[in-house]
Amino acid sequence: MKKFFTILILLSFIVSFVGFVGCGPKYASKETMAELEEAENACESAKSEVKKLEMQIEELKKEKAAKEAKVVELEKQLDELKGKK
């Protein structure tokens, strides 16, 4: 997932770069500028989505570790209870 967003961001930068280089010495048309602005907005949106998803991944990793620790604790308690019978 992270790789996909990285590729998306890189493609957005490439599109932006091609927009600037392709214009040459003449000015870009209003349509081209609108497309460029749209691409930049998409890029920013993708960046914020990547940050949000990375934070979510970290939260889920912490949650997973806590649950794994709880499983180990419960297994120990179960073993103790089995030993008392």
A tleap script that builds the chain and sets N, CA, C and O, in Angstrom:
source leaprc.protein.ff14SB
mol = sequence {
  NMET LYS LYS PHE PHE THR ILE LEU ILE LEU
  LEU SER PHE ILE VAL SER PHE VAL GLY PHE
  VAL GLY CYS GLY PRO LYS TYR ALA SER LYS
  GLU THR MET ALA GLU LEU GLU GLU ALA GLU
  ASN ALA CYS GLU SER ALA LYS SER GLU VAL
  LYS LYS LEU GLU MET GLN ILE GLU GLU LEU
  LYS LYS GLU LYS ALA ALA LYS GLU ALA LYS
  VAL VAL GLU LEU GLU LYS GLN LEU ASP GLU
  LEU LYS GLY LYS CLYS
}
set mol.1.N position { 0.829 -1.175 0.000 }
set mol.1.CA position { 0.000 0.000 0.000 }
set mol.1.C position { 0.880 1.248 0.000 }
set mol.1.O position { 0.628 2.202 -0.736 }
set mol.2.N position { 1.912 1.224 0.835 }
set mol.2.CA position { 2.817 2.351 0.912 }
set mol.2.C position { 3.532 2.549 -0.431 }
set mol.2.O position { 3.766 3.676 -0.866 }
set mol.3.N position { 3.867 1.437 -1.066 }
set mol.3.CA position { 4.553 1.488 -2.354 }
set mol.3.C position { 3.649 2.129 -3.407 }
set mol.3.O position { 4.114 2.900 -4.247 }
set mol.4.N position { 2.365 1.808 -3.356 }
set mol.4.CA position { 1.398 2.359 -4.309 }
set mol.4.C position { 1.332 3.882 -4.183 }
set mol.4.O position { 1.355 4.593 -5.187 }
set mol.5.N position { 1.251 4.377 -2.952 }
set mol.5.CA position { 1.159 5.818 -2.757 }
set mol.5.C position { 2.463 6.520 -3.133 }
set mol.5.O position { 2.442 7.649 -3.624 }
set mol.6.N position { 3.577 5.865 -2.907 }
set mol.6.CA position { 4.867 6.433 -3.317 }
set mol.6.C position { 4.904 6.575 -4.833 }
set mol.6.O position { 5.337 7.601 -5.357 }
set mol.7.N position { 4.454 5.553 -5.526 }
set mol.7.CA position { 4.421 5.603 -6.990 }
set mol.7.C position { 3.458 6.693 -7.458 }
set mol.7.O position { 3.749 7.423 -8.405 }
set mol.8.N position { 2.321 6.795 -6.794 }
set mol.8.CA position { 1.344 7.828 -7.144 }
set mol.8.C position { 1.934 9.225 -6.988 }
set mol.8.O position { 1.743 10.086 -7.846 }
set mol.9.N position { 2.639 9.439 -5.906 }
set mol.9.CA position { 3.265 10.739 -5.659 }
set mol.9.C position { 4.331 11.021 -6.713 }
set mol.9.O position { 4.405 12.130 -7.243 }
set mol.10.N position { 5.153 10.025 -7.017 }
set mol.10.CA position { 6.196 10.214 -8.023 }
set mol.10.C position { 5.587 10.524 -9.386 }
set mol.10.O position { 6.081 11.386 -10.111 }
set mol.11.N position { 4.521 9.823 -9.727 }
set mol.11.CA position { 3.853 10.101 -11.008 }
set mol.11.C position { 3.276 11.511 -11.031 }
set mol.11.O position { 3.303 12.176 -12.067 }
set mol.12.N position { 2.761 11.964 -9.909 }
set mol.12.CA position { 2.242 13.327 -9.832 }
set mol.12.C position { 3.357 14.341 -10.063 }
set mol.12.O position { 3.174 15.334 -10.768 }
set mol.13.N position { 4.510 14.080 -9.459 }
set mol.13.CA position { 5.637 14.988 -9.668 }
set mol.13.C position { 6.100 14.963 -11.128 }
set mol.13.O position { 6.446 15.998 -11.696 }
set mol.14.N position { 6.101 13.788 -11.715 }
set mol.14.CA position { 6.510 13.674 -13.120 }
set mol.14.C position { 5.543 14.443 -14.007 }
set mol.14.O position { 5.965 15.156 -14.917 }
set mol.15.N position { 4.256 14.304 -13.749 }
set mol.15.CA position { 3.257 15.038 -14.531 }
set mol.15.C position { 3.469 16.539 -14.371 }
set mol.15.O position { 3.398 17.292 -15.342 }
set mol.16.N position { 3.730 16.966 -13.143 }
set mol.16.CA position { 3.992 18.390 -12.907 }
set mol.16.C position { 5.241 18.850 -13.651 }
set mol.16.O position { 5.250 19.919 -14.263 }
set mol.17.N position { 6.295 18.037 -13.596 }
set mol.17.CA position { 7.542 18.392 -14.256 }
set mol.17.C position { 7.355 18.462 -15.767 }
set mol.17.O position { 7.847 19.390 -16.409 }
set mol.18.N position { 6.653 17.495 -16.335 }
set mol.18.CA position { 6.401 17.494 -17.775 }
set mol.18.C position { 5.588 18.722 -18.158 }
set mol.18.O position { 5.800 19.313 -19.217 }
set mol.19.N position { 4.657 19.103 -17.290 }
set mol.19.CA position { 3.871 20.309 -17.544 }
set mol.19.C position { 4.740 21.549 -17.637 }
set mol.19.O position { 4.516 22.411 -18.486 }
set mol.20.N position { 5.735 21.639 -16.761 }
set mol.20.CA position { 6.624 22.802 -16.783 }
set mol.20.C position { 7.596 22.761 -17.969 }
set mol.20.O position { 7.798 23.768 -18.647 }
set mol.21.N position { 8.180 21.614 -18.207 }
set mol.21.CA position { 9.177 21.490 -19.271 }
set mol.21.C position { 8.512 21.577 -20.642 }
set mol.21.O position { 9.059 22.194 -21.556 }
set mol.22.N position { 7.350 20.970 -20.792 }
set mol.22.CA position { 6.655 20.962 -22.075 }
set mol.22.C position { 6.190 22.331 -22.522 }
set mol.22.O position { 5.932 22.541 -23.708 }
set mol.23.N position { 6.081 23.260 -21.600 }
set mol.23.CA position { 5.595 24.592 -21.954 }
set mol.23.C position { 6.636 25.392 -22.733 }
set mol.23.O position { 6.285 26.223 -23.571 }
set mol.24.N position { 7.885 25.147 -22.464 }
set mol.24.CA position { 8.944 25.876 -23.156 }
set mol.24.C position { 8.871 27.363 -22.855 }
set mol.24.O position { 8.395 27.759 -21.791 }
set mol.25.N position { 9.340 28.192 -23.786 }
set mol.25.CA position { 9.374 29.626 -23.543 }
set mol.25.C position { 7.991 30.285 -23.592 }
set mol.25.O position { 7.822 31.384 -23.064 }
set mol.26.N position { 7.013 29.646 -24.205 }
set mol.26.CA position { 5.683 30.243 -24.255 }
set mol.26.C position { 4.964 29.996 -22.934 }
set mol.26.O position { 5.354 29.125 -22.158 }
set mol.27.N position { 3.925 30.760 -22.691 }
set mol.27.CA position { 3.150 30.601 -21.474 }
set mol.27.C position { 2.170 29.447 -21.619 }
set mol.27.O position { 1.705 29.135 -22.715 }
set mol.28.N position { 1.871 28.827 -20.492 }
set mol.28.CA position { 0.918 27.717 -20.488 }
set mol.28.C position { -0.500 28.268 -20.641 }
set mol.28.O position { -0.822 29.365 -20.184 }
set mol.29.N position { -1.320 27.475 -21.292 }
set mol.29.CA position { -2.714 27.900 -21.450 }
set mol.29.C position { -3.427 27.778 -20.106 }
set mol.29.O position { -2.940 27.124 -19.184 }
set mol.30.N position { -4.573 28.412 -20.016 }
set mol.30.CA position { -5.352 28.343 -18.780 }
set mol.30.C position { -5.765 26.900 -18.500 }
set mol.30.O position { -5.812 26.470 -17.348 }
set mol.31.N position { -6.060 26.165 -19.558 }
set mol.31.CA position { -6.452 24.762 -19.405 }
set mol.31.C position { -5.300 23.952 -18.817 }
set mol.31.O position { -5.506 23.133 -17.921 }
set mol.32.N position { -4.097 24.178 -19.319 }
set mol.32.CA position { -2.922 23.461 -18.824 }
set mol.32.C position { -2.646 23.824 -17.373 }
set mol.32.O position { -2.319 22.960 -16.560 }
set mol.33.N position { -2.779 25.096 -17.055 }
set mol.33.CA position { -2.561 25.524 -15.680 }
set mol.33.C position { -3.600 24.906 -14.751 }
set mol.33.O position { -3.281 24.535 -13.622 }
set mol.34.N position { -4.827 24.795 -15.215 }
set mol.34.CA position { -5.880 24.170 -14.406 }
set mol.34.C position { -5.566 22.696 -14.186 }
set mol.34.O position { -5.746 22.181 -13.083 }
set mol.35.N position { -5.096 22.015 -15.230 }
set mol.35.CA position { -4.723 20.607 -15.101 }
set mol.35.C position { -3.552 20.444 -14.139 }
set mol.35.O position { -3.520 19.510 -13.338 }
set mol.36.N position { -2.597 21.353 -14.224 }
set mol.36.CA position { -1.445 21.309 -13.336 }
set mol.36.C position { -1.883 21.520 -11.886 }
set mol.36.O position { -1.433 20.813 -10.985 }
set mol.37.N position { -2.745 22.477 -11.676 }
set mol.37.CA position { -3.243 22.734 -10.324 }
set mol.37.C position { -4.017 21.519 -9.793 }
set mol.37.O position { -3.911 21.164 -8.619 }
set mol.38.N position { -4.781 20.902 -10.667 }
set mol.38.CA position { -5.525 19.699 -10.275 }
set mol.38.C position { -4.565 18.572 -9.897 }
set mol.38.O position { -4.790 17.860 -8.919 }
set mol.39.N position { -3.499 18.415 -10.674 }
set mol.39.CA position { -2.501 17.382 -10.377 }
set mol.39.C position { -1.792 17.675 -9.050 }
set mol.39.O position { -1.531 16.759 -8.269 }
set mol.40.N position { -1.488 18.926 -8.802 }
set mol.40.CA position { -0.839 19.298 -7.542 }
set mol.40.C position { -1.771 19.036 -6.363 }
set mol.40.O position { -1.339 18.545 -5.320 }
set mol.41.N position { -3.050 19.365 -6.533 }
set mol.41.CA position { -4.019 19.103 -5.467 }
set mol.41.C position { -4.140 17.605 -5.205 }
set mol.41.O position { -4.230 17.175 -4.055 }
set mol.42.N position { -4.142 16.819 -6.270 }
set mol.42.CA position { -4.205 15.365 -6.121 }
set mol.42.C position { -2.963 14.849 -5.398 }
set mol.42.O position { -3.044 13.941 -4.571 }
set mol.43.N position { -1.834 15.429 -5.717 }
set mol.43.CA position { -0.578 15.039 -5.076 }
set mol.43.C position { -0.623 15.350 -3.581 }
set mol.43.O position { -0.256 14.505 -2.763 }
set mol.44.N position { -1.060 16.530 -3.224 }
set mol.44.CA position { -1.163 16.917 -1.817 }
set mol.44.C position { -2.154 16.028 -1.081 }
set mol.44.O position { -1.921 15.630 0.060 }
set mol.45.N position { -3.246 15.725 -1.738 }
set mol.45.CA position { -4.250 14.853 -1.144 }
set mol.45.C position { -3.668 13.464 -0.903 }
set mol.45.O position { -3.893 12.862 0.147 }
set mol.46.N position { -2.925 12.965 -1.871 }
set mol.46.CA position { -2.297 11.649 -1.736 }
set mol.46.C position { -1.269 11.655 -0.602 }
set mol.46.O position { -1.168 10.681 0.145 }
set mol.47.N position { -0.516 12.734 -0.471 }
set mol.47.CA position { 0.472 12.834 0.606 }
set mol.47.C position { -0.208 12.799 1.967 }
set mol.47.O position { 0.250 12.108 2.876 }
set mol.48.N position { -1.293 13.539 2.107 }
set mol.48.CA position { -1.983 13.547 3.396 }
set mol.48.C position { -2.600 12.181 3.682 }
set mol.48.O position { -2.628 11.744 4.832 }
set mol.49.N position { -3.088 11.516 2.662 }
set mol.49.CA position { -3.654 10.176 2.832 }
set mol.49.C position { -2.555 9.191 3.247 }
set mol.49.O position { -2.789 8.322 4.087 }
set mol.50.N position { -1.376 9.320 2.672 }
set mol.50.CA position { -0.250 8.457 3.035 }
set mol.50.C position { 0.094 8.654 4.510 }
set mol.50.O position { 0.279 7.681 5.242 }
set mol.51.N position { 0.181 9.911 4.945 }
set mol.51.CA position { 0.503 10.187 6.347 }
set mol.51.C position { -0.558 9.594 7.272 }
set mol.51.O position { -0.238 8.998 8.300 }
set mol.52.N position { -1.808 9.764 6.899 }
set mol.52.CA position { -2.914 9.242 7.705 }
set mol.52.C position { -2.828 7.713 7.803 }
set mol.52.O position { -2.986 7.143 8.882 }
set mol.53.N position { -2.578 7.068 6.678 }
set mol.53.CA position { -2.498 5.603 6.668 }
set mol.53.C position { -1.277 5.092 7.424 }
set mol.53.O position { -1.342 4.046 8.068 }
set mol.54.N position { -0.169 5.817 7.351 }
set mol.54.CA position { 1.027 5.409 8.094 }
set mol.54.C position { 0.772 5.496 9.598 }
set mol.54.O position { 1.213 4.632 10.356 }
set mol.55.N position { 0.054 6.548 10.032 }
set mol.55.CA position { -0.291 6.671 11.444 }
set mol.55.C position { -1.215 5.534 11.857 }
set mol.55.O position { -1.071 4.974 12.944 }
set mol.56.N position { -2.154 5.196 10.996 }
set mol.56.CA position { -3.080 4.105 11.286 }
set mol.56.C position { -2.323 2.776 11.397 }
set mol.56.O position { -2.631 1.958 12.263 }
set mol.57.N position { -1.348 2.564 10.536 }
set mol.57.CA position { -0.533 1.345 10.584 }
set mol.57.C position { 0.186 1.256 11.927 }
set mol.57.O position { 0.212 0.195 12.551 }
set mol.58.N position { 0.766 2.364 12.370 }
set mol.58.CA position { 1.480 2.366 13.648 }
set mol.58.C position { 0.529 2.057 14.801 }
set mol.58.O position { 0.875 1.294 15.703 }
set mol.59.N position { -0.656 2.642 14.777 }
set mol.59.CA position { -1.638 2.379 15.833 }
set mol.59.C position { -2.024 0.897 15.835 }
set mol.59.O position { -2.128 0.281 16.896 }
set mol.60.N position { -2.233 0.335 14.659 }
set mol.60.CA position { -2.611 -1.076 14.567 }
set mol.60.C position { -1.480 -1.999 15.030 }
set mol.60.O position { -1.735 -3.040 15.635 }
set mol.61.N position { -0.237 -1.618 14.747 }
set mol.61.CA position { 0.895 -2.417 15.215 }
set mol.61.C position { 0.943 -2.424 16.746 }
set mol.61.O position { 1.196 -3.460 17.360 }
set mol.62.N position { 0.700 -1.262 17.355 }
set mol.62.CA position { 0.698 -1.181 18.816 }
set mol.62.C position { -0.442 -2.019 19.384 }
set mol.62.O position { -0.268 -2.735 20.370 }
set mol.63.N position { -1.593 -1.925 18.759 }
set mol.63.CA position { -2.744 -2.704 19.207 }
set mol.63.C position { -2.470 -4.209 19.093 }
set mol.63.O position { -2.827 -4.987 19.978 }
set mol.64.N position { -1.833 -4.599 17.995 }
set mol.64.CA position { -1.497 -6.011 17.788 }
set mol.64.C position { -0.537 -6.496 18.864 }
set mol.64.O position { -0.715 -7.583 19.416 }
set mol.65.N position { 0.478 -5.696 19.163 }
set mol.65.CA position { 1.458 -6.082 20.178 }
set mol.65.C position { 0.784 -6.228 21.540 }
set mol.65.O position { 1.089 -7.160 22.285 }
set mol.66.N position { -0.123 -5.322 21.867 }
set mol.66.CA position { -0.831 -5.398 23.144 }
set mol.66.C position { -1.686 -6.661 23.210 }
set mol.66.O position { -1.737 -7.327 24.244 }
set mol.67.N position { -2.346 -6.982 22.125 }
set mol.67.CA position { -3.192 -8.174 22.103 }
set mol.67.C position { -2.355 -9.446 22.171 }
set mol.67.O position { -2.755 -10.417 22.814 }
set mol.68.N position { -1.205 -9.448 21.516 }
set mol.68.CA position { -0.322 -10.616 21.589 }
set mol.68.C position { 0.177 -10.815 23.016 }
set mol.68.O position { 0.277 -11.948 23.485 }
set mol.69.N position { 0.489 -9.725 23.706 }
set mol.69.CA position { 0.932 -9.817 25.100 }
set mol.69.C position { -0.203 -10.353 25.968 }
set mol.69.O position { 0.032 -11.158 26.869 }
set mol.70.N position { -1.420 -9.916 25.703 }
set mol.70.CA position { -2.578 -10.391 26.452 }
set mol.70.C position { -2.789 -11.888 26.223 }
set mol.70.O position { -3.118 -12.618 27.158 }
set mol.71.N position { -2.603 -12.346 24.987 }
set mol.71.CA position { -2.734 -13.776 24.682 }
set mol.71.C position { -1.713 -14.580 25.472 }
set mol.71.O position { -2.045 -15.622 26.036 }
set mol.72.N position { -0.490 -14.111 25.517 }
set mol.72.CA position { 0.562 -14.811 26.268 }
set mol.72.C position { 0.179 -14.868 27.740 }
set mol.72.O position { 0.317 -15.912 28.378 }
set mol.73.N position { -0.294 -13.773 28.274 }
set mol.73.CA position { -0.703 -13.721 29.685 }
set mol.73.C position { -1.845 -14.703 29.955 }
set mol.73.O position { -1.826 -15.426 30.950 }
set mol.74.N position { -2.827 -14.724 29.074 }
set mol.74.CA position { -3.966 -15.624 29.251 }
set mol.74.C position { -3.555 -17.090 29.109 }
set mol.74.O position { -4.094 -17.957 29.796 }
set mol.75.N position { -2.608 -17.365 28.224 }
set mol.75.CA position { -2.113 -18.739 28.082 }
set mol.75.C position { -1.400 -19.185 29.359 }
set mol.75.O position { -1.530 -20.339 29.767 }
set mol.76.N position { -0.655 -18.289 29.988 }
set mol.76.CA position { 0.009 -18.617 31.250 }
set mol.76.C position { -1.025 -18.908 32.323 }
set mol.76.O position { -0.891 -19.868 33.082 }
set mol.77.N position { -2.063 -18.070 32.383 }
set mol.77.CA position { -3.124 -18.287 33.370 }
set mol.77.C position { -3.818 -19.632 33.120 }
set mol.77.O position { -4.131 -20.358 34.064 }
set mol.78.N position { -4.051 -19.954 31.867 }
set mol.78.CA position { -4.686 -21.222 31.517 }
set mol.78.C position { -3.814 -22.403 31.940 }
set mol.78.O position { -4.311 -23.389 32.485 }
set mol.79.N position { -2.516 -22.292 31.686 }
set mol.79.CA position { -1.595 -23.350 32.097 }
set mol.79.C position { -1.595 -23.519 33.616 }
set mol.79.O position { -1.549 -24.645 34.111 }
set mol.80.N position { -1.646 -22.419 34.353 }
set mol.80.CA position { -1.682 -22.467 35.815 }
set mol.80.C position { -2.969 -23.165 36.281 }
set mol.80.O position { -2.945 -23.993 37.191 }
set mol.81.N position { -4.062 -22.821 35.654 }
set mol.81.CA position { -5.345 -23.418 36.038 }
set mol.81.C position { -5.378 -24.915 35.710 }
set mol.81.O position { -5.943 -25.701 36.470 }
set mol.82.N position { -4.786 -25.308 34.603 }
set mol.82.CA position { -4.721 -26.720 34.248 }
set mol.82.C position { -3.851 -27.484 35.235 }
set mol.82.O position { -4.133 -28.638 35.558 }
set mol.83.N position { -2.798 -26.840 35.712 }
set mol.83.CA position { -1.884 -27.477 36.658 }
set mol.83.C position { -2.517 -27.684 38.025 }
set mol.83.O position { -2.114 -28.596 38.747 }
set mol.84.N position { -3.485 -26.876 38.400 }
set mol.84.CA position { -4.130 -26.976 39.714 }
set mol.84.C position { -5.137 -28.117 39.763 }
set mol.84.O position { -5.468 -28.588 40.851 }
set mol.85.N position { -5.626 -28.569 38.634 }
set mol.85.CA position { -6.639 -29.638 38.626 }
set mol.85.C position { -6.089 -30.922 39.044 }
set mol.85.O position { -6.811 -31.917 39.091 }
savepdb mol mol.pdb
quit
